[in-house]
Amino acid sequence: MNLNYYQDQFAMVNKYKNSEIRDKQLEILMTNIGYEFNVPLLNDETYNKSNPNVIKLYRKVISARI
């Protein structure tokens, strides 16, 4: 899948009214993005510079869960 797919998924999940369902779906989305794009568990500046759009979306998903 490509990044646009995950951006669309984020937009859809972000509209959920039920916070428990929304949080669970965001957790799944975060896991899927991490797996699909091999996002490192720890901050990696080299990866971040090479994949700025992936990191931007990944951080948006993380922020939405808070």
C-alpha positions as CSV (number, residue, x, y, z in Angstrom):
1,M,0.0,0.0,0.0
2,N,1.1,3.6,-0.4
3,L,1.2,6.5,1.9
4,N,-2.0,8.0,0.4
5,Y,-3.9,5.0,1.5
6,Y,-2.8,5.5,5.1
7,Q,-3.5,9.2,4.9
8,D,-7.0,8.4,3.8
9,Q,-7.4,5.9,6.6
10,F,-6.2,8.5,9.2
11,A,-8.8,11.0,7.9
12,M,-11.5,8.4,8.2
13,V,-10.5,7.1,11.7
14,N,-10.1,10.7,12.9
15,K,-13.9,11.2,12.3
16,Y,-15.0,8.5,14.7
17,K,-17.0,9.8,17.6
18,N,-16.5,6.9,20.0
19,S,-13.1,7.6,21.6
20,E,-12.4,4.0,22.5
21,I,-13.0,2.8,18.9
22,R,-11.0,5.7,17.5
23,D,-8.1,5.1,19.8
24,K,-8.0,1.4,18.9
25,Q,-8.1,2.1,15.2
26,L,-5.4,4.7,15.6
27,E,-3.3,2.1,17.4
28,I,-3.8,-0.3,14.5
29,L,-3.0,2.4,11.9
30,M,0.2,3.3,13.7
31,T,1.3,-0.3,13.8
32,N,0.5,-0.8,10.1
33,I,2.4,2.3,9.1
34,G,5.3,1.3,11.2
35,Y,5.3,-2.2,9.6
36,E,4.7,-1.0,6.0
37,F,7.4,1.6,6.0
38,N,9.8,0.1,8.5
39,V,9.6,3.0,10.9
40,P,12.3,2.6,13.6
41,L,11.1,2.3,17.2
42,L,13.6,4.9,18.3
43,N,14.0,8.3,16.7
44,D,16.4,7.9,13.7
45,E,17.4,11.2,12.0
46,T,18.7,9.4,8.9
47,Y,15.3,7.7,8.5
48,N,13.4,10.9,9.2
49,K,15.3,12.8,6.6
50,S,14.9,10.0,4.0
51,N,11.2,9.6,4.8
52,P,9.7,13.0,5.9
53,N,6.2,12.3,4.7
54,V,6.0,9.0,6.5
55,I,7.3,10.5,9.7
56,K,4.9,13.4,9.4
57,L,1.9,11.1,9.2
58,Y,3.2,8.7,11.8
59,R,3.6,11.6,14.3
60,K,0.1,12.9,13.4
61,V,-1.3,9.5,14.3
62,I,0.7,9.4,17.6
63,S,-0.6,12.9,18.4
64,A,-4.2,12.0,17.7
65,R,-4.0,9.2,20.3
66,I,-3.0,11.6,23.1
